[in-house]
């Protein structure tokens, strides 16, 4: 009977260690997911900022091109062939 109790205790200990290991693994994965989620949010925010800056720069370039005679459309009859 004593030997059976020791086997049960050993099995319980192994089971407890396995549960503890799994819980720690889950917690680590949760932290990793939180970190990744925060990184995704930061990248989305940076992406929106860069898109906005690109629109401003695009408009600026269009304005410069329209103000410059070099980029004005020329008469198609006067073009060389």
PyMOL Python script that loads the backbone (N, CA, C, O; Angstrom):
from pymol import cmd

cmd.read_pdbstr("""\
ATOM      1  N   UNK A   1       0.831  -1.189   0.000  1.00  0.00           N
ATOM      2  CA  UNK A   1       0.000   0.000   0.000  1.00  0.00           C
ATOM      3  C   UNK A   1       0.867   1.241   0.000  1.00  0.00           C
ATOM      4  O   UNK A   1       0.537   2.232  -0.652  1.00  0.00           O
ATOM      5  N   UNK A   2       1.973   1.197   0.725  1.00  0.00           N
ATOM      6  CA  UNK A   2       2.887   2.332   0.798  1.00  0.00           C
ATOM      7  C   UNK A   2       3.486   2.621  -0.567  1.00  0.00           C
ATOM      8  O   UNK A   2       3.644   3.779  -0.954  1.00  0.00           O
ATOM      9  N   UNK A   3       3.815   1.573  -1.286  1.00  0.00           N
ATOM     10  CA  UNK A   3       4.398   1.712  -2.618  1.00  0.00           C
ATOM     11  C   UNK A   3       3.396   2.333  -3.590  1.00  0.00           C
ATOM     12  O   UNK A   3       3.778   3.150  -4.428  1.00  0.00           O
ATOM     13  N   UNK A   4       2.134   1.959  -3.490  1.00  0.00           N
ATOM     14  CA  UNK A   4       1.082   2.506  -4.349  1.00  0.00           C
ATOM     15  C   UNK A   4       0.890   3.994  -4.067  1.00  0.00           C
ATOM     16  O   UNK A   4       0.703   4.788  -4.989  1.00  0.00           O
ATOM     17  N   UNK A   5       0.937   4.370  -2.776  1.00  0.00           N
ATOM     18  CA  UNK A   5       0.818   5.785  -2.416  1.00  0.00           C
ATOM     19  C   UNK A   5       1.975   6.589  -2.994  1.00  0.00           C
ATOM     20  O   UNK A   5       1.778   7.715  -3.450  1.00  0.00           O
ATOM     21  N   UNK A   6       3.164   6.030  -2.981  1.00  0.00           N
ATOM     22  CA  UNK A   6       4.333   6.719  -3.525  1.00  0.00           C
ATOM     23  C   UNK A   6       4.206   6.885  -5.034  1.00  0.00           C
ATOM     24  O   UNK A   6       4.599   7.912  -5.586  1.00  0.00           O
ATOM     25  N   UNK A   7       3.650   5.859  -5.706  1.00  0.00           N
ATOM     26  CA  UNK A   7       3.428   5.949  -7.145  1.00  0.00           C
ATOM     27  C   UNK A   7       2.420   7.043  -7.473  1.00  0.00           C
ATOM     28  O   UNK A   7       2.611   7.810  -8.417  1.00  0.00           O
ATOM     29  N   UNK A   8       1.349   7.111  -6.691  1.00  0.00           N
ATOM     30  CA  UNK A   8       0.322   8.134  -6.901  1.00  0.00           C
ATOM     31  C   UNK A   8       0.916   9.520  -6.659  1.00  0.00           C
ATOM     32  O   UNK A   8       0.671  10.445  -7.434  1.00  0.00           O
ATOM     33  N   UNK A   9       1.690   9.665  -5.593  1.00  0.00           N
ATOM     34  CA  UNK A   9       2.336  10.947  -5.309  1.00  0.00           C
ATOM     35  C   UNK A   9       3.295  11.343  -6.433  1.00  0.00           C
ATOM     36  O   UNK A   9       3.347  12.508  -6.830  1.00  0.00           O
ATOM     37  N   UNK A  10       4.042  10.382  -6.935  1.00  0.00           N
ATOM     38  CA  UNK A  10       4.976  10.657  -8.028  1.00  0.00           C
ATOM     39  C   UNK A  10       4.217  11.063  -9.282  1.00  0.00           C
ATOM     40  O   UNK A  10       4.621  11.989  -9.985  1.00  0.00           O
ATOM     41  N   UNK A  11       3.107  10.367  -9.567  1.00  0.00           N
ATOM     42  CA  UNK A  11       2.292  10.719 -10.733  1.00  0.00           C
ATOM     43  C   UNK A  11       1.685  12.102 -10.567  1.00  0.00           C
ATOM     44  O   UNK A  11       1.651  12.889 -11.513  1.00  0.00           O
ATOM     45  N   UNK A  12       1.206  12.397  -9.360  1.00  0.00           N
ATOM     46  CA  UNK A  12       0.649  13.721  -9.090  1.00  0.00           C
ATOM     47  C   UNK A  12       1.709  14.805  -9.251  1.00  0.00           C
ATOM     48  O   UNK A  12       1.434  15.883  -9.780  1.00  0.00           O
ATOM     49  N   UNK A  13       2.926  14.509  -8.790  1.00  0.00           N
ATOM     50  CA  UNK A  13       4.020  15.474  -8.918  1.00  0.00           C
ATOM     51  C   UNK A  13       4.351  15.729 -10.388  1.00  0.00           C
ATOM     52  O   UNK A  13       4.546  16.873 -10.799  1.00  0.00           O
ATOM     53  N   UNK A  14       4.412  14.661 -11.167  1.00  0.00           N
ATOM     54  CA  UNK A  14       4.691  14.800 -12.603  1.00  0.00           C
ATOM     55  C   UNK A  14       3.576  15.591 -13.284  1.00  0.00           C
ATOM     56  O   UNK A  14       3.835  16.468 -14.107  1.00  0.00           O
ATOM     57  N   UNK A  15       2.344  15.271 -12.932  1.00  0.00           N
ATOM     58  CA  UNK A  15       1.197  15.974 -13.503  1.00  0.00           C
ATOM     59  C   UNK A  15       1.223  17.457 -13.118  1.00  0.00           C
ATOM     60  O   UNK A  15       0.965  18.325 -13.952  1.00  0.00           O
ATOM     61  N   UNK A  16       1.532  17.736 -11.870  1.00  0.00           N
ATOM     62  CA  UNK A  16       1.617  19.114 -11.403  1.00  0.00           C
ATOM     63  C   UNK A  16       2.728  19.879 -12.124  1.00  0.00           C
ATOM     64  O   UNK A  16       2.545  21.034 -12.509  1.00  0.00           O
ATOM     65  N   UNK A  17       3.878  19.231 -12.302  1.00  0.00           N
ATOM     66  CA  UNK A  17       4.991  19.867 -13.021  1.00  0.00           C
ATOM     67  C   UNK A  17       4.610  20.147 -14.475  1.00  0.00           C
ATOM     68  O   UNK A  17       4.951  21.194 -15.025  1.00  0.00           O
ATOM     69  N   UNK A  18       3.906  19.208 -15.082  1.00  0.00           N
ATOM     70  CA  UNK A  18       3.465  19.383 -16.479  1.00  0.00           C
ATOM     71  C   UNK A  18       2.463  20.534 -16.582  1.00  0.00           C
ATOM     72  O   UNK A  18       2.543  21.349 -17.501  1.00  0.00           O
ATOM     73  N   UNK A  19       1.518  20.601 -15.635  1.00  0.00           N
ATOM     74  CA  UNK A  19       0.542  21.700 -15.630  1.00  0.00           C
ATOM     75  C   UNK A  19       1.248  23.038 -15.443  1.00  0.00           C
ATOM     76  O   UNK A  19       0.926  24.018 -16.115  1.00  0.00           O
ATOM     77  N   UNK A  20       2.207  23.071 -14.531  1.00  0.00           N
ATOM     78  CA  UNK A  20       2.959  24.304 -14.277  1.00  0.00           C
ATOM     79  C   UNK A  20       3.725  24.732 -15.525  1.00  0.00           C
ATOM     80  O   UNK A  20       3.753  25.911 -15.879  1.00  0.00           O
ATOM     81  N   UNK A  21       4.346  23.756 -16.187  1.00  0.00           N
ATOM     82  CA  UNK A  21       5.090  24.052 -17.409  1.00  0.00           C
ATOM     83  C   UNK A  21       4.160  24.600 -18.491  1.00  0.00           C
ATOM     84  O   UNK A  21       4.494  25.566 -19.178  1.00  0.00           O
ATOM     85  N   UNK A  22       2.990  23.973 -18.633  1.00  0.00           N
ATOM     86  CA  UNK A  22       2.032  24.428 -19.643  1.00  0.00           C
ATOM     87  C   UNK A  22       1.489  25.818 -19.327  1.00  0.00           C
ATOM     88  O   UNK A  22       1.327  26.648 -20.221  1.00  0.00           O
ATOM     89  N   UNK A  23       1.210  26.063 -18.056  1.00  0.00           N
ATOM     90  CA  UNK A  23       0.725  27.395 -17.654  1.00  0.00           C
ATOM     91  C   UNK A  23       1.781  28.458 -17.959  1.00  0.00           C
ATOM     92  O   UNK A  23       1.463  29.523 -18.487  1.00  0.00           O
ATOM     93  N   UNK A  24       3.034  28.162 -17.625  1.00  0.00           N
ATOM     94  CA  UNK A  24       4.111  29.107 -17.919  1.00  0.00           C
ATOM     95  C   UNK A  24       4.258  29.338 -19.413  1.00  0.00           C
ATOM     96  O   UNK A  24       4.517  30.458 -19.854  1.00  0.00           O
ATOM     97  N   UNK A  25       4.092  28.281 -20.186  1.00  0.00           N
ATOM     98  CA  UNK A  25       4.186  28.402 -21.639  1.00  0.00           C
ATOM     99  C   UNK A  25       3.043  29.264 -22.185  1.00  0.00           C
ATOM    100  O   UNK A  25       3.256  30.098 -23.065  1.00  0.00           O
ATOM    101  N   UNK A  26       1.840  29.059 -21.665  1.00  0.00           N
ATOM    102  CA  UNK A  26       0.690  29.863 -22.079  1.00  0.00           C
ATOM    103  C   UNK A  26       0.920  31.330 -21.727  1.00  0.00           C
ATOM    104  O   UNK A  26       0.657  32.215 -22.542  1.00  0.00           O
ATOM    105  N   UNK A  27       1.403  31.586 -20.530  1.00  0.00           N
ATOM    106  CA  UNK A  27       1.662  32.971 -20.116  1.00  0.00           C
ATOM    107  C   UNK A  27       2.716  33.625 -21.004  1.00  0.00           C
ATOM    108  O   UNK A  27       2.583  34.792 -21.374  1.00  0.00           O
ATOM    109  N   UNK A  28       3.743  32.887 -21.339  1.00  0.00           N
ATOM    110  CA  UNK A  28       4.786  33.413 -22.220  1.00  0.00           C
ATOM    111  C   UNK A  28       4.218  33.726 -23.603  1.00  0.00           C
ATOM    112  O   UNK A  28       4.546  34.753 -24.198  1.00  0.00           O
ATOM    113  N   UNK A  29       3.368  32.837 -24.108  1.00  0.00           N
ATOM    114  CA  UNK A  29       2.741  33.069 -25.409  1.00  0.00           C
ATOM    115  C   UNK A  29       1.797  34.266 -25.370  1.00  0.00           C
ATOM    116  O   UNK A  29       1.694  35.012 -26.343  1.00  0.00           O
ATOM    117  N   UNK A  30       1.112  34.448 -24.250  1.00  0.00           N
ATOM    118  CA  UNK A  30       0.230  35.617 -24.107  1.00  0.00           C
ATOM    119  C   UNK A  30       1.041  36.909 -24.153  1.00  0.00           C
ATOM    120  O   UNK A  30       0.641  37.879 -24.796  1.00  0.00           O
ATOM    121  N   UNK A  31       2.181  36.916 -23.467  1.00  0.00           N
ATOM    122  CA  UNK A  31       3.043  38.103 -23.475  1.00  0.00           C
ATOM    123  C   UNK A  31       3.584  38.363 -24.878  1.00  0.00           C
ATOM    124  O   UNK A  31       3.663  39.508 -25.323  1.00  0.00           O
ATOM    125  N   UNK A  32       3.953  37.287 -25.564  1.00  0.00           N
ATOM    126  CA  UNK A  32       4.443  37.436 -26.938  1.00  0.00           C
ATOM    127  C   UNK A  32       3.345  38.001 -27.832  1.00  0.00           C
ATOM    128  O   UNK A  32       3.601  38.878 -28.658  1.00  0.00           O
ATOM    129  N   UNK A  33       2.126  37.501 -27.669  1.00  0.00           N
ATOM    130  CA  UNK A  33       1.002  38.000 -28.455  1.00  0.00           C
ATOM    131  C   UNK A  33       0.739  39.474 -28.156  1.00  0.00           C
ATOM    132  O   UNK A  33       0.484  40.255 -29.073  1.00  0.00           O
ATOM    133  N   UNK A  34       0.797  39.856 -26.902  1.00  0.00           N
ATOM    134  CA  UNK A  34       0.607  41.264 -26.528  1.00  0.00           C
ATOM    135  C   UNK A  34       1.677  42.142 -27.168  1.00  0.00           C
ATOM    136  O   UNK A  34       1.379  43.221 -27.681  1.00  0.00           O
ATOM    137  N   UNK A  35       2.914  41.678 -27.136  1.00  0.00           N
ATOM    138  CA  UNK A  35       4.014  42.427 -27.749  1.00  0.00           C
ATOM    139  C   UNK A  35       3.810  42.565 -29.257  1.00  0.00           C
ATOM    140  O   UNK A  35       3.998  43.642 -29.823  1.00  0.00           O
ATOM    141  N   UNK A  36       3.424  41.467 -29.896  1.00  0.00           N
ATOM    142  CA  UNK A  36       3.189  41.507 -31.338  1.00  0.00           C
ATOM    143  C   UNK A  36       2.019  42.415 -31.687  1.00  0.00           C
ATOM    144  O   UNK A  36       2.065  43.148 -32.675  1.00  0.00           O
ATOM    145  N   UNK A  37       0.981  42.363 -30.883  1.00  0.00           N
ATOM    146  CA  UNK A  37      -0.185  43.216 -31.117  1.00  0.00           C
ATOM    147  C   UNK A  37       0.186  44.694 -30.988  1.00  0.00           C
ATOM    148  O   UNK A  37      -0.245  45.521 -31.792  1.00  0.00           O
ATOM    149  N   UNK A  38       0.980  45.016 -29.984  1.00  0.00           N
ATOM    150  CA  UNK A  38       1.437  46.395 -29.806  1.00  0.00           C
ATOM    151  C   UNK A  38       2.301  46.825 -30.992  1.00  0.00           C
ATOM    152  O   UNK A  38       2.207  47.960 -31.457  1.00  0.00           O
ATOM    153  N   UNK A  39       3.134  45.918 -31.470  1.00  0.00           N
ATOM    154  CA  UNK A  39       3.997  46.229 -32.627  1.00  0.00           C
ATOM    155  C   UNK A  39       3.153  46.460 -33.875  1.00  0.00           C
ATOM    156  O   UNK A  39       3.430  47.375 -34.650  1.00  0.00           O
ATOM    157  N   UNK A  40       2.129  45.639 -34.073  1.00  0.00           N
ATOM    158  CA  UNK A  40       1.232  45.819 -35.229  1.00  0.00           C
ATOM    159  C   UNK A  40       0.556  47.181 -35.158  1.00  0.00           C
ATOM    160  O   UNK A  40       0.470  47.884 -36.164  1.00  0.00           O
ATOM    161  N   UNK A  41       0.080  47.556 -33.983  1.00  0.00           N
ATOM    162  CA  UNK A  41      -0.555  48.870 -33.817  1.00  0.00           C
ATOM    163  C   UNK A  41       0.419  49.993 -34.139  1.00  0.00           C
ATOM    164  O   UNK A  41       0.050  50.965 -34.799  1.00  0.00           O
ATOM    165  N   UNK A  42       1.655  49.866 -33.681  1.00  0.00           N
ATOM    166  CA  UNK A  42       2.665  50.898 -33.942  1.00  0.00           C
ATOM    167  C   UNK A  42       2.970  50.989 -35.437  1.00  0.00           C
ATOM    168  O   UNK A  42       3.122  52.084 -35.979  1.00  0.00           O
ATOM    169  N   UNK A  43       3.059  49.844 -36.093  1.00  0.00           N
ATOM    170  CA  UNK A  43       3.347  49.834 -37.533  1.00  0.00           C
ATOM    171  C   UNK A  43       2.180  50.428 -38.320  1.00  0.00           C
ATOM    172  O   UNK A  43       2.392  51.154 -39.290  1.00  0.00           O
ATOM    173  N   UNK A  44       0.948  50.122 -37.907  1.00  0.00           N
ATOM    174  CA  UNK A  44      -0.230  50.707 -38.567  1.00  0.00           C
ATOM    175  C   UNK A  44      -0.203  52.227 -38.442  1.00  0.00           C
ATOM    176  O   UNK A  44      -0.456  52.949 -39.406  1.00  0.00           O
ATOM    177  N   UNK A  45       0.104  52.693 -37.244  1.00  0.00           N
ATOM    178  CA  UNK A  45       0.161  54.137 -37.000  1.00  0.00           C
ATOM    179  C   UNK A  45       1.240  54.786 -37.858  1.00  0.00           C
ATOM    180  O   UNK A  45       1.006  55.832 -38.464  1.00  0.00           O
ATOM    181  N   UNK A  46       2.415  54.175 -37.910  1.00  0.00           N
ATOM    182  CA  UNK A  46       3.513  54.694 -38.732  1.00  0.00           C
ATOM    183  C   UNK A  46       3.132  54.670 -40.208  1.00  0.00           C
ATOM    184  O   UNK A  46       3.462  55.595 -40.950  1.00  0.00           O
ATOM    185  N   UNK A  47       2.446  53.626 -40.631  1.00  0.00           N
ATOM    186  CA  UNK A  47       2.011  53.512 -42.020  1.00  0.00           C
ATOM    187  C   UNK A  47       1.061  54.651 -42.392  1.00  0.00           C
ATOM    188  O   UNK A  47       1.194  55.251 -43.458  1.00  0.00           O
ATOM    189  N   UNK A  48       0.106  54.945 -41.513  1.00  0.00           N
ATOM    190  CA  UNK A  48      -0.825  56.047 -41.768  1.00  0.00           C
ATOM    191  C   UNK A  48      -0.086  57.380 -41.851  1.00  0.00           C
ATOM    192  O   UNK A  48      -0.385  58.218 -42.702  1.00  0.00           O
ATOM    193  N   UNK A  49       0.877  57.562 -40.960  1.00  0.00           N
ATOM    194  CA  UNK A  49       1.667  58.797 -40.959  1.00  0.00           C
ATOM    195  C   UNK A  49       2.439  58.938 -42.272  1.00  0.00           C
ATOM    196  O   UNK A  49       2.473  60.015 -42.868  1.00  0.00           O
ATOM    197  N   UNK A  50       3.056  57.846 -42.716  1.00  0.00           N
ATOM    198  CA  UNK A  50       3.837  57.886 -43.955  1.00  0.00           C
ATOM    199  C   UNK A  50       2.943  58.092 -45.175  1.00  0.00           C
ATOM    200  O   UNK A  50       3.328  58.791 -46.112  1.00  0.00           O
ATOM    201  N   UNK A  51       1.754  57.490 -45.172  1.00  0.00           N
ATOM    202  CA  UNK A  51       0.823  57.709 -46.277  1.00  0.00           C
ATOM    203  C   UNK A  51       0.447  59.178 -46.369  1.00  0.00           C
ATOM    204  O   UNK A  51       0.398  59.755 -47.456  1.00  0.00           O
ATOM    205  N   UNK A  52       0.184  59.774 -45.215  1.00  0.00           N
ATOM    206  CA  UNK A  52      -0.172  61.189 -45.181  1.00  0.00           C
ATOM    207  C   UNK A  52       0.979  62.054 -45.697  1.00  0.00           C
ATOM    208  O   UNK A  52       0.769  62.983 -46.477  1.00  0.00           O
ATOM    209  N   UNK A  53       2.196  61.739 -45.251  1.00  0.00           N
ATOM    210  CA  UNK A  53       3.355  62.483 -45.718  1.00  0.00           C
ATOM    211  C   UNK A  53       3.552  62.307 -47.224  1.00  0.00           C
ATOM    212  O   UNK A  53       3.909  63.259 -47.918  1.00  0.00           O
ATOM    213  N   UNK A  54       3.323  61.108 -47.725  1.00  0.00           N
ATOM    214  CA  UNK A  54       3.449  60.856 -49.165  1.00  0.00           C
ATOM    215  C   UNK A  54       2.429  61.664 -49.959  1.00  0.00           C
ATOM    216  O   UNK A  54       2.740  62.170 -51.037  1.00  0.00           O
ATOM    217  N   UNK A  55       1.208  61.788 -49.430  1.00  0.00           N
ATOM    218  CA  UNK A  55       0.193  62.594 -50.113  1.00  0.00           C
ATOM    219  C   UNK A  55       0.617  64.049 -50.175  1.00  0.00           C
ATOM    220  O   UNK A  55       0.466  64.703 -51.207  1.00  0.00           O
ATOM    221  N   UNK A  56       1.145  64.555 -49.074  1.00  0.00           N
ATOM    222  CA  UNK A  56       1.606  65.950 -49.039  1.00  0.00           C
ATOM    223  C   UNK A  56       2.748  66.145 -50.037  1.00  0.00           C
ATOM    224  O   UNK A  56       2.754  67.110 -50.802  1.00  0.00           O
ATOM    225  N   UNK A  57       3.708  65.230 -50.025  1.00  0.00           N
ATOM    226  CA  UNK A  57       4.829  65.336 -50.964  1.00  0.00           C
ATOM    227  C   UNK A  57       4.368  65.191 -52.415  1.00  0.00           C
ATOM    228  O   UNK A  57       4.864  65.890 -53.298  1.00  0.00           O
ATOM    229  N   UNK A  58       3.435  64.298 -52.658  1.00  0.00           N
ATOM    230  CA  UNK A  58       2.894  64.130 -54.009  1.00  0.00           C
ATOM    231  C   UNK A  58       2.224  65.399 -54.495  1.00  0.00           C
ATOM    232  O   UNK A  58       2.415  65.811 -55.639  1.00  0.00           O
ATOM    233  N   UNK A  59       1.445  66.015 -53.632  1.00  0.00           N
ATOM    234  CA  UNK A  59       0.780  67.268 -53.998  1.00  0.00           C
ATOM    235  C   UNK A  59       1.811  68.377 -54.234  1.00  0.00           C
ATOM    236  O   UNK A  59       1.671  69.174 -55.163  1.00  0.00           O
ATOM    237  N   UNK A  60       2.829  68.422 -53.401  1.00  0.00           N
ATOM    238  CA  UNK A  60       3.897  69.410 -53.549  1.00  0.00           C
ATOM    239  C   UNK A  60       4.605  69.238 -54.899  1.00  0.00           C
ATOM    240  O   UNK A  60       4.865  70.215 -55.601  1.00  0.00           O
ATOM    241  N   UNK A  61       4.912  67.989 -55.251  1.00  0.00           N
ATOM    242  CA  UNK A  61       5.584  67.718 -56.523  1.00  0.00           C
ATOM    243  C   UNK A  61       4.678  68.094 -57.700  1.00  0.00           C
ATOM    244  O   UNK A  61       5.135  68.682 -58.680  1.00  0.00           O
ATOM    245  N   UNK A  62       3.396  67.752 -57.595  1.00  0.00           N
ATOM    246  CA  UNK A  62       2.455  68.136 -58.657  1.00  0.00           C
ATOM    247  C   UNK A  62       2.406  69.649 -58.822  1.00  0.00           C
ATOM    248  O   UNK A  62       2.387  70.158 -59.942  1.00  0.00           O
ATOM    249  N   UNK A  63       2.385  70.364 -57.702  1.00  0.00           N
ATOM    250  CA  UNK A  63       2.359  71.828 -57.765  1.00  0.00           C
ATOM    251  C   UNK A  63       3.631  72.378 -58.395  1.00  0.00           C
ATOM    252  O   UNK A  63       3.574  73.311 -59.196  1.00  0.00           O
ATOM    253  N   UNK A  64       4.773  71.810 -58.040  1.00  0.00           N
ATOM    254  CA  UNK A  64       6.033  72.253 -58.646  1.00  0.00           C
ATOM    255  C   UNK A  64       6.047  71.974 -60.142  1.00  0.00           C
ATOM    256  O   UNK A  64       6.479  72.813 -60.932  1.00  0.00           O
ATOM    257  N   UNK A  65       5.574  70.791 -60.529  1.00  0.00           N
ATOM    258  CA  UNK A  65       5.569  70.427 -61.939  1.00  0.00           C
ATOM    259  C   UNK A  65       4.621  71.318 -62.729  1.00  0.00           C
ATOM    260  O   UNK A  65       4.940  71.706 -63.853  1.00  0.00           O
ATOM    261  N   UNK A  66       3.488  71.643 -62.177  1.00  0.00           N
ATOM    262  CA  UNK A  66       2.535  72.497 -62.896  1.00  0.00           C
ATOM    263  C   UNK A  66       3.037  73.932 -62.978  1.00  0.00           C
ATOM    264  O   UNK A  66       2.672  74.663 -63.899  1.00  0.00           O
ATOM    265  N   UNK A  67       3.873  74.345 -62.019  1.00  0.00           N
ATOM    266  CA  UNK A  67       4.414  75.707 -62.034  1.00  0.00           C
ATOM    267  C   UNK A  67       5.630  75.824 -62.952  1.00  0.00           C
ATOM    268  O   UNK A  67       6.028  76.931 -63.314  1.00  0.00           O
ATOM    269  N   UNK A  68       6.211  74.710 -63.324  1.00  0.00           N
ATOM    270  CA  UNK A  68       7.419  74.731 -64.142  1.00  0.00           C
ATOM    271  C   UNK A  68       7.062  74.509 -65.606  1.00  0.00           C
ATOM    272  O   UNK A  68       6.267  73.630 -65.937  1.00  0.00           O
ATOM    273  N   UNK A  69       7.660  75.318 -66.481  1.00  0.00           N
ATOM    274  CA  UNK A  69       7.376  75.183 -67.913  1.00  0.00           C
ATOM    275  C   UNK A  69       7.983  73.904 -68.481  1.00  0.00           C
ATOM    276  O   UNK A  69       7.536  73.429 -69.525  1.00  0.00           O
ATOM    277  N   UNK A  70       8.965  73.350 -67.838  1.00  0.00           N
ATOM    278  CA  UNK A  70       9.613  72.130 -68.318  1.00  0.00           C
ATOM    279  C   UNK A  70       8.616  70.972 -68.359  1.00  0.00           C
ATOM    280  O   UNK A  70       8.688  70.121 -69.245  1.00  0.00           O
ATOM    281  N   UNK A  71       7.689  70.939 -67.404  1.00  0.00           N
ATOM    282  CA  UNK A  71       6.758  69.823 -67.308  1.00  0.00           C
ATOM    283  C   UNK A  71       5.398  70.124 -67.947  1.00  0.00           C
ATOM    284  O   UNK A  71       4.491  69.294 -67.890  1.00  0.00           O
ATOM    285  N   UNK A  72       5.255  71.292 -68.545  1.00  0.00           N
ATOM    286  CA  UNK A  72       3.986  71.632 -69.192  1.00  0.00           C
ATOM    287  C   UNK A  72       3.814  70.778 -70.440  1.00  0.00           C
ATOM    288  O   UNK A  72       4.788  70.445 -71.115  1.00  0.00           O
ATOM    289  N   UNK A  73       2.568  70.429 -70.739  1.00  0.00           N
ATOM    290  CA  UNK A  73       2.317  69.644 -71.948  1.00  0.00           C
ATOM    291  C   UNK A  73       2.610  70.525 -73.153  1.00  0.00           C
ATOM    292  O   UNK A  73       2.299  71.716 -73.167  1.00  0.00           O
ATOM    293  N   UNK A  74       3.206  69.918 -74.149  1.00  0.00           N
ATOM    294  CA  UNK A  74       3.557  70.679 -75.360  1.00  0.00           C
ATOM    295  C   UNK A  74       2.559  70.370 -76.452  1.00  0.00           C
ATOM    296  O   UNK A  74       1.822  69.386 -76.394  1.00  0.00           O
ATOM    297  N   UNK A  75       2.553  71.208 -77.416  1.00  0.00           N
ATOM    298  CA  UNK A  75       1.673  71.022 -78.565  1.00  0.00           C
ATOM    299  C   UNK A  75       2.149  69.791 -79.339  1.00  0.00           C
ATOM    300  O   UNK A  75       3.327  69.695 -79.685  1.00  0.00           O
ATOM    301  N   UNK A  76       1.250  68.858 -79.609  1.00  0.00           N
ATOM    302  CA  UNK A  76       1.646  67.621 -80.271  1.00  0.00           C
ATOM    303  C   UNK A  76       2.067  67.862 -81.724  1.00  0.00           C
ATOM    304  O   UNK A  76       2.803  67.048 -82.280  1.00  0.00           O
ATOM    305  N   UNK A  77       1.627  68.941 -82.345  1.00  0.00           N
ATOM    306  CA  UNK A  77       2.011  69.241 -83.739  1.00  0.00           C
ATOM    307  C   UNK A  77       3.469  69.675 -83.803  1.00  0.00           C
ATOM    308  O   UNK A  77       4.131  69.461 -84.819  1.00  0.00           O
ATOM    309  N   UNK A  78       3.968  70.267 -82.761  1.00  0.00           N
ATOM    310  CA  UNK A  78       5.333  70.776 -82.748  1.00  0.00           C
ATOM    311  C   UNK A  78       6.366  69.728 -82.342  1.00  0.00           C
ATOM    312  O   UNK A  78       7.564  70.010 -82.378  1.00  0.00           O
ATOM    313  N   UNK A  79       5.940  68.547 -81.963  1.00  0.00           N
ATOM    314  CA  UNK A  79       6.864  67.513 -81.517  1.00  0.00           C
ATOM    315  C   UNK A  79       7.611  66.917 -82.689  1.00  0.00           C
ATOM    316  O   UNK A  79       7.070  66.787 -83.787  1.00  0.00           O
ATOM    317  N   UNK A  80       8.861  66.557 -82.445  1.00  0.00           N
ATOM    318  CA  UNK A  80       9.644  65.865 -83.455  1.00  0.00           C
ATOM    319  C   UNK A  80       9.228  64.413 -83.514  1.00  0.00           C
ATOM    320  O   UNK A  80       8.772  63.847 -82.521  1.00  0.00           O
ATOM    321  N   UNK A  81       9.385  63.819 -84.667  1.00  0.00           N
ATOM    322  CA  UNK A  81       9.044  62.411 -84.824  1.00  0.00           C
ATOM    323  C   UNK A  81      10.264  61.576 -84.991  1.00  0.00           C
ATOM    324  O   UNK A  81      10.163  60.358 -85.137  1.00  0.00           O
TER     325      UNK A  81
END
""", "prot")
cmd.dss("prot")
cmd.show_as("cartoon", "prot")
cmd.util.cbc("prot")
cmd.orient("prot")
